[in-house]
Amino acid sequence: SAVISQKPSRDICQRGTSLTIQCQVDSQVTMMFWYRQQPGQSLTLIATANQGSEATYESGFVIDKFPISRPNLTFSTLTVSNMSPEDSSIYLCSVEGWYGTDTQYFGPGTRLTVL
Amino acid sequence: DQQVKQNSPSLSVQEGRISILNCDYTNSMFDYFLWYKKYPAEGPTFLISISSIKDKNEDGRFTVFLNKSAKHLSLHIVPSQPGDSAVYFCAACGSSNTGKLIFGQGTTLQVKP
């Protein structure tokens, strides 16, 4: 499986600001995803990061709030814009495994606290 | 609408005994199921998966059983070890939603020495 890193690992931010989270993979992958885990909740898919085109967002998530970049096959960013305390969550990127399976492998996550 | 449900928020077992974690789903289009383990401050770690064409998949101490008619799957860990103490998530996806994993709420397993 690929080695996935995320930066920052954690951050404390003020209401109204934005934070960009980076996800780096040590090999080229086709599919990259961004998830959110709110406190005490399960993981929810935010969007699929498409290389060279706009991300595909799930219901309830919009590009203005969570802009995503995917400039190449090893890197993606997620920005949490105009943050409020409700955005306090763990944000995780994942990549799909080898061709033919739907297994996803996750990065270590970014723990975001918004004051 | 919770399509994947883990009805037991927590489970406590003695070291060496069997741990059984359960998961139910409602969407008959799901055809691939996965179990992840998550420690605090870490991302989920993939454990084991099963395709809907099978009813059992085994990997070392971990076995996943799938009952399609009941829309139920379970993860058996035997023997349980204290290092298995973590939150376990089941997840499901369907071929029509490539890449979209739907997760259950998680079950916290505590294995007592």
Interface residues (C-beta under 8 A of the other chain):
Chain A: S1 I4 M31 F33 Q41 S42 L43 T44 L45 T48 E58 L92 S94 E96 T101 D102 T103 Q104 Y105 F106 G107 P108 G109 R111
Chain B: Y32 L34 Y36 A41 E42 G43 P44 T45 F46 S49 F89 A91 C93 T98 G99 K100 L101 F103 G104 Q105 G106
